[in-house]
């Protein structure tokens, strides 16, 4: 009876140690088992997702039997630019510029509308650059006697090419003009670009194309 109090603490201590060791073993076993799952063979890498690049999109389009739109557009623009005559070519190169404009912007207006717009666009450009005919459009140029002096000489002014096209709707149009001229200082430059915008307005007899103020 006198030894029982001594054994009890020893038994409790022994049991505690056993439980602690068992707990350590249980905590260690999952890590040991999971190690093979997380380890990888030498040289192996996790898959990485990359965004599609222009080149990969182009290859995908070629695989589907179609060419990428960006490449086609760039090629067309490069071809058009290389087909233009050099600066200073003179009247001989105007026809090439006209053809280039027509190829870049196919016609989308009725022939009669296009003709009227081209006449008005050419006259407006001439009036704006040289001062000739400004009295026809007082709303745009004001009083001819008080208007700003023309910036370009009449003698060397030349319209090289012009087209008229819709501008976003059937009731709007733009006349795109390429021209050449010498300023008051005598500097001559060709292939200048000017756009005149028009709006279709109703009249008693139908409608007319009205030039819009330049901003």
C-alpha positions, 0 to 999 in steps of 0.5 A: 500500500505504501508503494502505490502512491509512488507508482502512480506518478510514474505510470502517469508520466510514462503514459504522458510521454507515450501520448506525446510521442504518438502525437509527434509521430502522427504529426510527422506522418502526413508531411512524409506522405505528402512530400512525393506529391509536392516534389517534382523531377529535375527540370520539371516546371509548372505550366504558365499561361501567357496572353495571346500575342500578335504573332500567335494570333497571326499563326492561329489565323493562318492555321484557320486558313485566313490572314491576320487583319492587321498584317493585311491592313499594313500591307495595303497601306504600305503598297498604297504609299509606295505607289504614290509619286515622289514629291515635286512630280508635277501634273504627271503624278496627279492621276496616280494620287487620284487612283490611290484615293479611289482605291482607298475609299470606294465610292458610296454616294450617288453619282449626281451627289458626288459630282455636286460635292466635288464641284463645291469642294474644289471651289471652297478650297480655291476660295479658302486658299487663294481668295477667289470666289469667297463672295459665294459663301459669305456665311463661311468667309464673311465680307470679302472686303474684310476677309483675311488676305489669301495665303496662297498665290493663284498662279501656283495653286493646283488641286491634284486629286479629290473624292467625295464620300459619306461621312457616317450617314447618308445626310453627311459627306466629306470632300477629301482634297489633295492639292499643291500651292506656294505660300506668300513666302514663295515656299511651294509644297504639294500633296497638301490635304484639306477636308470640307464637310457637308450636310444634306439640307432640305429645300423646296425642290428637294435637298442640297448639300450645305458646306459646314463651317471649319473649326 
